[in-house]
């Protein structure tokens, strides 16, 4: 899995998936949209959250550099389970070992 992203009122989730995979069909993408997120595959100034399992990705670095939230996919899962937005700091992303 790669990185995803969020926006202000409607989180915007740019997501990195294998090139032959359609991100819009991913369960996490659909879950985020059901929670009100506006998902995307591109980074732009409206993006507020990058969702990733690896802090070493290009989009994760972008999030840190641009002072956006970088959160683990469990952040979306927790919001879905608890039906409310969860504190981003409770869902940190670690760099995977290469």
Secondary structure, 3 states (H helix, E strand, C coil): CCEEEEECCCCCCECCCCCCCCHHHCHHHHHHHHCCCCCECCCCCCEEEEEECCCCCHHHHHHHHCCCEEECCHHHHHHHHHCCCCCHHHCCCCCCCC
